[in-house]
Amino acid sequence: MAKRVIITGATSGFGRETAKLFAKNGHHLIITGRRQERLTALKAELASFGVEVLDLCFDVQDKTAVEKSLNTLPAPWQSIDILINNAGLASGMSRIQDGDISDWDKMIDTNVKGLLYVSKTVMPYLKKANAAHIINIGSTAGKEVYLNGNVYCASKHAVDAISKAMRIDLLPLGIKVTQICPGMAETEFSEVRFHGDKEKAKAVYNGFDVMTPADVAEVIYYTTTLPKHVCINDLTLTSTAQANSFYTDRQL
């Protein structure tokens, strides 16, 4: 049965590949992101699979924009089955004493407050669904803290705590909550973290076979295919060549 799925941060990386996978499997999609031109192109690509697609351009950091966009959904979209809180970023990588406060604000406002804004606004729609599911994209950075990761790691630890809290609070409503925590995957993530420095970003992934966005999308999709009475609560995935945030097998 076709479901209605909302994916934040759908214009690149995990979000884009996840949207494509759901569309290929016949599910209808609300895609959100900050870049209208990318949303428009993605909408056309997804629609080619014969599914309905609604694109909403807003930044999850902007509470007013989130509420304006999601509180006025067309009637057919007001029963959402799956929310995928994918929008997130890292900005900067330095020791905490050298940190840029604007980077800190951006990470907290996107990774923590943005997730909360969207979840709170979408919740009334999820409550109407027969078997609703929230998927929060966390990170291995939410499991352990690494050098120069400080505030980014803190923001992803918050996602871990929020996911656990959601699971408890939504238990009487029968809404599943899954946190998925990927390790290194080659996306725009590092380019954003290093403020557009492509060479520095590329070096992050040199020497080993990292995950692709499509790999992570497959796992996200899988968690939504289980029986109604089964929920994957928390799932961490890395490439075979990555043990955790500290150890990788690089063949340089």
Backbone as numpy.savetxt, mean C-alpha at the origin, in Angstrom:
# Nx Ny Nz CAx CAy CAz Cx Cy Cz
-17.17 -14.29 -7.95 -18.02 -13.09 -7.95 -17.14 -11.85 -7.95
-17.48 -10.91 -8.81 -16.70 -9.67 -8.90 -16.84 -8.85 -7.63
-15.72 -8.31 -7.16 -15.71 -7.46 -5.98 -15.34 -6.03 -6.38
-15.63 -5.10 -5.48 -15.22 -3.72 -5.68 -14.06 -3.43 -4.74
-12.97 -2.96 -5.33 -11.70 -2.83 -4.62 -11.19 -1.40 -4.75
-10.76 -0.80 -3.65 -10.12 0.51 -3.70 -8.65 0.35 -3.35
-7.78 0.94 -4.17 -6.34 0.85 -3.97 -5.77 2.26 -3.95
-5.13 2.63 -2.85 -4.47 3.93 -2.78 -3.06 3.81 -3.34
-2.53 4.91 -3.85 -1.19 4.87 -4.44 -1.11 3.90 -5.60
-2.13 3.95 -6.48 -2.25 2.94 -7.54 -1.44 3.25 -8.79
-0.77 4.39 -8.84 -0.15 4.80 -10.09 1.26 4.25 -10.30
1.80 3.52 -9.34 3.14 2.94 -9.52 3.32 1.77 -8.57
4.40 1.03 -8.79 4.82 0.00 -7.85 3.78 -1.05 -7.52
3.71 -1.39 -6.23 2.78 -2.42 -5.78 1.34 -2.09 -6.16
0.96 -0.83 -6.01 -0.42 -0.44 -6.26 -0.83 -0.69 -7.70
0.02 -0.29 -8.63 -0.27 -0.46 -10.05 -0.40 -1.94 -10.42
0.57 -2.74 -10.00 0.54 -4.17 -10.34 -0.64 -4.88 -9.68
-0.98 -4.46 -8.47 -2.12 -5.06 -7.78 -3.42 -4.71 -8.50
-3.55 -3.48 -8.94 -4.74 -3.07 -9.70 -4.88 -3.91 -10.97
-3.78 -4.10 -11.68 -3.82 -4.88 -12.91 -4.23 -6.32 -12.64
-3.73 -6.89 -11.55 -4.05 -8.28 -11.24 -5.52 -8.44 -10.87
-6.04 -7.51 -10.08 -7.47 -7.59 -9.75 -8.33 -7.41 -11.00
-7.93 -6.50 -11.88 -8.70 -6.29 -13.11 -8.68 -7.53 -13.99
-7.51 -8.16 -14.12 -7.40 -9.38 -14.92 -8.33 -10.47 -14.40
-8.60 -10.43 -13.10 -9.47 -11.44 -12.49 -10.92 -10.97 -12.37
-11.25 -9.88 -13.07 -12.64 -9.48 -13.21 -13.21 -8.62 -12.11
-12.37 -7.99 -11.29 -12.86 -7.16 -10.19 -12.86 -5.69 -10.58
-13.83 -4.95 -10.03 -14.00 -3.53 -10.33 -13.14 -2.70 -9.37
-12.62 -1.58 -9.86 -11.58 -0.88 -9.10 -11.81 0.61 -8.95
-11.54 1.09 -7.74 -11.34 2.53 -7.50 -9.83 2.69 -7.34
-9.23 3.49 -8.20 -7.79 3.72 -8.11 -7.55 5.17 -7.70
-6.65 5.37 -6.75 -6.36 6.72 -6.29 -4.86 6.99 -6.41
-4.53 8.25 -6.56 -3.14 8.66 -6.64 -3.03 10.16 -6.78
-1.81 10.67 -6.78 -1.58 12.11 -6.84 -1.39 12.63 -8.26
-1.19 11.72 -9.23 -0.84 12.13 -10.59 -1.96 11.74 -11.57
-2.73 12.74 -11.97 -3.90 12.47 -12.79 -3.54 11.80 -14.12
-2.42 12.23 -14.73 -2.07 11.65 -16.02 -1.80 10.15 -15.91
-1.19 9.75 -14.81 -0.96 8.32 -14.61 -2.26 7.59 -14.30
-3.13 8.20 -13.53 -4.43 7.59 -13.24 -5.22 7.38 -14.53
-5.21 8.37 -15.39 -5.96 8.29 -16.64 -5.45 7.14 -17.51
-4.12 7.03 -17.61 -3.52 5.95 -18.41 -3.83 4.58 -17.80
-3.73 4.49 -16.47 -4.00 3.22 -15.81 -5.46 2.84 -15.94
-6.35 3.80 -15.83 -7.78 3.52 -15.97 -8.07 2.89 -17.32
-7.49 3.45 -18.38 -7.71 2.90 -19.72 -7.18 1.47 -19.82
-6.01 1.23 -19.23 -5.43 -0.10 -19.26 -6.30 -1.11 -18.51
-6.79 -0.72 -17.35 -7.62 -1.63 -16.55 -8.97 -1.89 -17.22
-9.54 -0.84 -17.81 -10.85 -0.97 -18.46 -10.80 -1.95 -19.62
-9.61 -2.16 -20.18 -9.48 -3.10 -21.30 -9.77 -4.54 -20.88
-9.78 -4.78 -19.59 -10.12 -6.11 -19.08 -11.63 -6.28 -18.90
-12.39 -5.25 -19.25 -13.85 -5.34 -19.17 -14.42 -5.08 -17.79
-13.65 -4.39 -16.93 -14.13 -4.09 -15.59 -14.43 -2.60 -15.48
-15.20 -2.24 -14.44 -15.49 -0.83 -14.18 -14.34 -0.23 -13.38
-13.99 1.01 -13.71 -12.87 1.68 -13.03 -13.26 3.12 -12.72
-13.05 3.52 -11.48 -13.25 4.90 -11.06 -11.90 5.43 -10.58
-11.46 6.55 -11.16 -10.18 7.13 -10.75 -10.43 8.39 -9.92
-9.70 8.51 -8.83 -9.83 9.64 -7.91 -8.45 10.21 -7.64
-8.25 11.47 -7.99 -6.95 12.10 -7.83 -6.91 12.92 -6.54
-6.14 12.43 -5.56 -5.93 13.17 -4.33 -4.70 12.61 -3.62
-4.18 13.39 -2.70 -3.04 12.99 -1.88 -3.58 12.54 -0.53
-3.23 11.34 -0.09 -3.77 10.83 1.17 -3.36 11.68 2.36
-2.33 12.52 2.21 -1.93 13.42 3.30 -2.97 14.50 3.56
-3.79 14.77 2.57 -4.75 15.87 2.61 -6.10 15.36 3.09
-6.39 15.52 4.37 -7.62 14.98 4.96 -8.86 15.52 4.27
-8.87 16.80 3.95 -10.03 17.39 3.29 -10.26 16.77 1.92
-9.19 16.57 1.16 -9.30 15.98 -0.17 -9.75 14.53 -0.09
-9.23 13.80 0.90 -9.65 12.41 1.10 -11.15 12.34 1.35
-11.62 13.15 2.27 -13.04 13.12 2.63 -13.91 13.60 1.47
-13.49 14.64 0.78 -14.27 15.16 -0.34 -14.41 14.11 -1.44
-13.33 13.40 -1.73 -13.36 12.39 -2.79 -14.13 11.14 -2.41
-13.94 10.69 -1.18 -14.51 9.39 -0.80 -15.89 9.49 -0.16
-16.26 10.66 0.30 -17.62 10.81 0.85 -18.67 11.05 -0.21
-18.23 11.24 -1.44 -19.17 11.55 -2.53 -19.09 10.52 -3.65
-18.84 9.28 -3.30 -18.76 8.23 -4.31 -20.11 8.03 -4.99
-20.12 7.76 -6.28 -21.37 7.42 -6.96 -22.01 6.21 -6.30
-23.32 6.13 -6.34 -24.06 5.08 -5.64 -23.54 3.67 -5.89
-23.22 3.29 -7.12 -22.76 1.91 -7.34 -21.47 1.57 -6.61
-20.70 2.58 -6.23 -19.41 2.35 -5.59 -19.49 2.44 -4.07
-20.67 2.59 -3.53 -20.78 2.80 -2.09 -20.87 1.50 -1.29
-20.57 0.40 -1.92 -20.40 -0.87 -1.22 -19.07 -1.44 -1.67
-18.04 -1.18 -0.89 -16.68 -1.59 -1.22 -16.35 -2.86 -0.45
-15.77 -3.82 -1.16 -15.43 -5.10 -0.53 -14.02 -5.12 0.04
-13.08 -4.48 -0.66 -11.67 -4.57 -0.26 -11.03 -3.18 -0.31
-10.37 -2.81 0.77 -9.56 -1.59 0.82 -8.10 -2.01 0.91
-7.30 -1.53 -0.03 -5.86 -1.79 0.02 -5.14 -0.48 0.27
-4.68 -0.30 1.50 -3.93 0.91 1.89 -2.48 0.74 1.45
-2.23 1.11 0.21 -0.91 0.92 -0.37 -0.06 2.19 -0.36
-0.69 3.36 -0.42 0.07 4.61 -0.52 1.05 4.74 0.64
2.29 5.00 0.31 3.33 5.13 1.33 4.64 5.52 0.69
5.56 6.01 1.50 6.85 6.44 0.95 7.89 6.56 2.05
9.15 6.60 1.60 10.26 7.00 2.46 10.83 8.27 1.87
11.25 9.17 2.73 11.81 10.44 2.26 13.04 10.76 3.09
14.21 10.68 2.45 15.45 10.92 3.15 15.97 9.68 3.86
17.27 9.69 4.12 17.89 8.57 4.85 19.14 9.10 5.53
18.99 9.50 6.78 20.11 10.06 7.52 19.95 9.72 9.00
21.00 9.91 9.75 20.88 9.72 11.20 19.90 10.74 11.77
19.25 10.35 12.84 18.13 11.15 13.33 18.56 12.57 13.71
19.81 12.73 14.16 20.27 14.06 14.53 20.48 14.96 13.32
20.53 14.36 12.14 20.71 15.12 10.91 19.45 15.15 10.06
18.35 14.63 10.59 17.13 14.49 9.81 16.50 15.81 9.40
15.82 15.77 8.27 15.07 16.91 7.75 13.62 16.78 8.23
13.14 17.75 8.99 11.81 17.64 9.58 10.73 17.58 8.50
10.95 18.22 7.36 9.96 18.14 6.29 9.85 16.71 5.76
10.96 15.97 5.75 10.91 14.55 5.38 10.11 13.77 6.42
10.36 14.05 7.68 9.63 13.36 8.74 8.12 13.59 8.61
7.75 14.84 8.41 6.33 15.16 8.28 5.69 14.42 7.11
6.41 14.39 5.98 5.87 13.74 4.78 5.63 12.25 5.03
6.57 11.59 5.70 6.42 10.16 5.96 5.29 9.87 6.95
5.24 10.64 8.01 4.18 10.42 9.01 2.81 10.77 8.43
2.74 11.86 7.68 1.46 12.29 7.12 0.95 11.31 6.06
1.86 10.68 5.33 1.45 9.72 4.30 1.23 8.34 4.88
2.25 7.82 5.55 2.24 6.41 5.95 1.31 6.12 7.12
1.12 7.09 7.99 0.30 6.87 9.19 -1.04 7.62 9.07
-0.97 8.94 9.00 -2.21 9.71 8.98 -3.01 9.47 7.71
-2.32 9.34 6.58 -3.03 9.08 5.33 -3.78 7.76 5.36
-3.13 6.73 5.88 -3.79 5.43 6.02 -5.03 5.54 6.91
-4.90 6.30 7.99 -6.03 6.46 8.90 -7.16 7.26 8.26
-6.82 8.34 7.56 -7.85 9.16 6.90 -8.67 8.30 5.93
-7.97 7.55 5.09 -8.66 6.74 4.09 -9.49 5.65 4.76
-8.90 4.96 5.72 -9.62 3.86 6.39 -10.88 4.36 7.07
-10.78 5.47 7.79 -11.93 6.03 8.49 -13.04 6.39 7.52
-12.67 6.98 6.38 -13.67 7.44 5.42 -14.32 6.29 4.67
-13.55 5.24 4.41 -14.07 4.09 3.65 -14.85 3.12 4.54
-14.63 3.18 5.84 -15.22 2.21 6.75 -16.74 2.05 6.61
-17.52 3.13 6.47 -18.97 2.94 6.31 -19.34 2.09 5.10
-18.56 2.19 4.03 -18.82 1.37 2.85 -18.47 -0.09 3.10
-17.36 -0.31 3.79 -16.95 -1.68 4.09 -17.98 -2.39 4.96
-18.60 -1.65 5.85 -19.59 -2.24 6.76 -20.81 -2.77 6.01
-21.03 -2.28 4.78 -22.16 -2.75 3.98 -21.83 -4.04 3.24
-20.56 -4.37 3.12 -20.16 -5.54 2.35 -20.41 -6.82 3.14
-20.52 -7.91 2.41 -20.77 -9.20 3.04 -19.52 -9.75 3.71
-18.37 -9.54 3.10 -17.11 -10.08 3.64 -16.00 -9.10 3.33
-15.98 -7.98 4.03 -15.02 -6.92 3.74 -13.62 -7.29 4.21
-12.64 -6.64 3.59 -11.24 -6.96 3.87 -10.41 -5.69 3.74
-9.60 -5.39 4.75 -8.65 -4.28 4.70 -7.25 -4.88 4.63
-6.47 -4.40 3.67 -5.08 -4.83 3.55 -4.19 -3.60 3.70
-3.36 -3.61 4.71 -2.42 -2.51 4.95 -1.03 -2.95 4.50
-0.41 -2.15 3.63 0.94 -2.48 3.18 1.94 -1.89 4.16
2.54 -2.78 4.93 3.57 -2.39 5.88 4.95 -2.54 5.26
5.90 -3.05 6.01 7.27 -3.19 5.52 8.06 -4.00 6.53
9.15 -4.61 6.06 10.08 -5.21 7.01 10.63 -4.13 7.95
10.57 -2.86 7.52 10.99 -1.74 8.38 10.04 -1.56 9.56
8.87 -2.18 9.50 7.94 -2.15 10.61 8.16 -3.29 11.59
9.14 -4.13 11.28 9.46 -5.27 12.13 10.78 -5.08 12.88
11.70 -4.32 12.28 13.01 -4.07 12.88 13.52 -2.73 12.40
14.33 -2.09 13.20 14.83 -0.75 12.88 16.27 -0.85 12.39
16.57 -0.13 11.31 17.92 -0.17 10.76 18.54 1.22 10.77
19.85 1.28 10.65 20.58 2.53 10.67 20.04 3.49 9.62
19.80 4.73 10.02 19.30 5.81 9.17 17.84 5.63 8.75
17.18 4.60 9.30 15.78 4.38 8.94 14.80 5.07 9.86
15.27 5.45 11.04 14.52 6.03 12.15 13.04 6.35 11.92
12.71 7.48 11.32 11.30 7.90 11.24 10.52 7.05 10.24
11.16 6.63 9.16 10.46 5.73 8.24 10.10 4.44 8.97
11.06 3.87 9.68 10.79 2.66 10.45 9.68 2.90 11.48
9.72 4.05 12.13 8.68 4.38 13.11 7.30 4.41 12.46
7.23 4.98 11.27 5.93 5.08 10.59 5.41 3.69 10.22
6.30 2.79 9.85 5.86 1.44 9.49 5.59 0.58 10.73
6.28 0.87 11.84 5.90 0.24 13.11 4.49 0.68 13.50
4.15 1.92 13.20 2.80 2.40 13.48 1.77 1.65 12.65
2.09 1.38 11.38 1.18 0.60 10.54 0.96 -0.78 11.14
2.02 -1.36 11.67 1.91 -2.67 12.33 0.94 -2.60 13.51
1.10 -1.57 14.34 0.22 -1.42 15.51 -1.22 -1.12 15.10
-1.38 -0.26 14.11 -2.73 0.09 13.64 -3.43 -1.14 13.07
-2.68 -1.97 12.34 -3.27 -3.18 11.77 -3.76 -4.12 12.87
-2.96 -4.26 13.91 -3.37 -5.11 15.04 -4.61 -4.53 15.73
-4.62 -3.20 15.88 -5.77 -2.55 16.53 -7.03 -2.69 15.68
-6.89 -2.52 14.38 -8.04 -2.69 13.49 -8.63 -4.09 13.61
-7.74 -5.07 13.66 -8.20 -6.46 13.74 -9.04 -6.69 14.99
-8.65 -6.06 16.08 -9.40 -6.19 17.34 -10.71 -5.42 17.26
-10.64 -4.15 16.85 -11.81 -3.29 16.88 -12.88 -3.71 15.87
-12.45 -4.27 14.74 -13.40 -4.64 13.69 -13.88 -6.09 13.81
-13.38 -6.78 14.81 -13.73 -8.19 14.98 -15.25 -8.43 15.00
-16.04 -7.63 15.74 -17.48 -7.87 15.77 -18.17 -7.64 14.42
-17.49 -6.93 13.52 -18.08 -6.64 12.21 -17.70 -7.67 11.16
-16.81 -8.58 11.52 -16.40 -9.62 10.57 -15.54 -9.10 9.43
-14.90 -7.96 9.64 -14.03 -7.39 8.60 -12.61 -7.94 8.79
-12.10 -8.58 7.76 -10.73 -9.09 7.82 -9.73 -7.94 7.78
-8.61 -8.10 8.46 -7.51 -7.13 8.39 -6.21 -7.91 8.20
-5.51 -7.58 7.13 -4.25 -8.23 6.80 -3.16 -7.18 6.65
-2.02 -7.40 7.28 -0.86 -6.55 7.03 0.14 -7.36 6.20
0.61 -6.77 5.11 1.61 -7.40 4.27 2.87 -6.54 4.31
3.99 -7.17 4.66 5.24 -6.45 4.90 6.33 -6.90 3.93
6.47 -6.22 2.81 7.51 -6.60 1.86 8.89 -6.09 2.29
9.91 -6.83 1.88 11.27 -6.36 1.98 11.62 -5.59 0.72
12.87 -5.67 0.28 13.30 -4.91 -0.89 12.58 -5.37 -2.16
12.05 -4.41 -2.89 11.45 -4.67 -4.19 11.78 -3.48 -5.07
12.10 -3.74 -6.33 12.57 -2.66 -7.20 11.38 -1.87 -7.75
11.14 -0.73 -7.11 10.07 0.19 -7.50 10.66 1.60 -7.51
9.79 2.61 -7.49 10.26 3.99 -7.39 10.61 4.37 -5.95
10.47 3.42 -5.03 10.63 3.69 -3.60 11.96 4.39 -3.30
13.07 3.80 -3.73 14.38 4.37 -3.39 14.63 5.68 -4.11
14.11 5.81 -5.32 14.26 7.08 -6.04 13.56 8.21 -5.28
12.38 7.90 -4.74 11.67 8.90 -3.92 12.45 9.17 -2.64
12.94 8.10 -2.00 13.68 8.26 -0.75 14.89 9.17 -0.94
15.59 9.00 -2.07 16.80 9.80 -2.32 16.51 11.03 -3.17
15.26 11.47 -3.12 14.86 12.74 -3.73 15.24 12.84 -5.20
15.01 11.74 -5.93 15.21 11.76 -7.37 16.58 11.33 -7.84
17.48 10.95 -6.95 18.82 10.52 -7.34 18.75 9.07 -7.84
18.67 8.90 -9.16 18.46 7.59 -9.75 19.66 6.67 -9.56
20.86 7.20 -9.60 22.05 6.37 -9.43 22.12 5.80 -8.02
21.86 6.64 -7.04 21.88 6.18 -5.65 20.76 5.14 -5.42
19.61 5.39 -6.04 18.49 4.46 -5.90 18.81 3.11 -6.53
19.42 3.13 -7.69 19.75 1.89 -8.38 20.72 1.04 -7.58
21.65 1.68 -6.89 22.66 0.97 -6.12 22.06 0.14 -4.99
20.89 0.53 -4.51 20.22 -0.20 -3.43 19.96 -1.64 -3.83
19.67 -1.86 -5.12 19.24 -3.18 -5.59 20.33 -3.94 -6.35
21.53 -3.37 -6.41 22.60 -4.02 -7.15 23.06 -5.32 -6.49
23.33 -6.33 -7.32 24.01 -7.52 -6.85 23.14 -8.66 -6.39
21.82 -8.48 -6.38 20.97 -9.62 -6.02 19.60 -9.50 -6.67
18.93 -10.60 -6.72 17.65 -10.70 -7.43 16.53 -10.27 -6.49
16.14 -9.00 -6.59 15.12 -8.47 -5.68 13.72 -8.82 -6.19
12.74 -8.65 -5.33 11.35 -8.86 -5.73 10.92 -7.77 -6.71
9.90 -8.10 -7.49 9.28 -7.13 -8.38 7.92 -6.73 -7.79
7.36 -5.61 -8.24 6.00 -5.25 -7.79 4.99 -6.35 -8.10
5.18 -7.04 -9.23 4.25 -8.12 -9.58 4.31 -9.27 -8.57
5.51 -9.54 -8.04 5.63 -10.59 -7.01 4.78 -10.24 -5.79
4.88 -8.99 -5.35 4.14 -8.56 -4.17 2.64 -8.54 -4.47
2.27 -8.11 -5.67 0.85 -8.08 -6.04 0.23 -9.47 -5.98
0.99 -10.49 -6.40 0.47 -11.87 -6.34 0.12 -12.27 -4.92
0.96 -11.86 -3.97 0.72 -12.19 -2.57 -0.48 -11.42 -2.03
-0.55 -10.14 -2.37 -1.71 -9.33 -1.95 -3.00 -9.98 -2.45
-3.01 -10.32 -3.72 -4.23 -10.91 -4.30 -4.56 -12.24 -3.62
-3.56 -13.05 -3.38 -3.80 -14.35 -2.75 -4.53 -14.22 -1.43
-4.16 -13.24 -0.63 -4.78 -13.11 0.70 -6.27 -12.83 0.61
-6.73 -12.35 -0.55 -8.15 -12.04 -0.72 -8.95 -13.21 -1.27
-8.28 -14.32 -1.54 -8.97 -15.45 -2.18 -9.32 -16.56 -1.20
-9.02 -16.38 0.07 -9.24 -17.43 1.06 -10.71 -17.47 1.49
-11.13 -18.57 2.08 -12.52 -18.66 2.55 -12.86 -17.54 3.53
-14.13 -17.25 3.65 -14.60 -16.15 4.50 -14.13 -16.30 5.94
-13.99 -17.53 6.42 -13.63 -17.75 7.83 -12.12 -17.81 8.05
-11.32 -17.53 7.02 -9.85 -17.60 7.14 -9.24 -16.24 6.80
-8.38 -15.75 7.70 -7.71 -14.45 7.48 -6.22 -14.59 7.75
-5.40 -14.16 6.80 -3.97 -14.02 7.06 -3.79 -12.69 7.79
-3.37 -12.74 9.02 -3.25 -11.53 9.82 -2.02 -10.71 9.46
-0.90 -11.38 9.31 0.37 -10.67 9.16 1.30 -11.52 8.31
1.87 -10.92 7.27 2.68 -11.70 6.35 3.90 -10.88 5.93
5.09 -11.43 6.12 6.34 -10.78 5.72 6.93 -11.55 4.54
7.34 -10.83 3.50 7.95 -11.50 2.36 9.17 -10.74 1.87
10.18 -11.50 1.49 11.41 -10.94 0.93 11.81 -11.81 -0.26
12.78 -11.34 -1.01 13.39 -12.20 -2.02 14.19 -13.28 -1.29
14.50 -14.34 -2.00 15.29 -15.42 -1.42 16.65 -14.93 -0.96
17.16 -13.89 -1.63 18.50 -13.38 -1.32 18.51 -12.36 -0.18
17.36 -12.12 0.44 17.30 -11.19 1.57 16.77 -11.91 2.79
17.55 -11.93 3.86 17.12 -12.59 5.09 16.27 -11.66 5.94
16.68 -10.39 6.02 15.96 -9.39 6.81 16.50 -8.02 6.40
16.26 -7.02 7.21 16.70 -5.66 6.85 18.23 -5.51 6.83
18.94 -6.46 7.42 20.38 -6.32 7.59 21.21 -7.21 6.66
20.66 -8.36 6.27 21.46 -9.34 5.56 20.89 -9.65 4.17
21.75 -9.45 3.16 21.43 -9.85 1.80 22.61 -10.58 1.20
22.34 -11.46 0.28 23.39 -12.21 -0.40 23.65 -11.53 -1.74
24.57 -10.59 -1.75 24.86 -9.83 -2.96 26.07 -10.44 -3.67
25.90 -10.68 -4.97 26.98 -11.24 -5.80 27.60 -10.09 -6.61
28.43 -9.29 -5.97 29.00 -8.11 -6.62 30.42 -8.40 -7.13
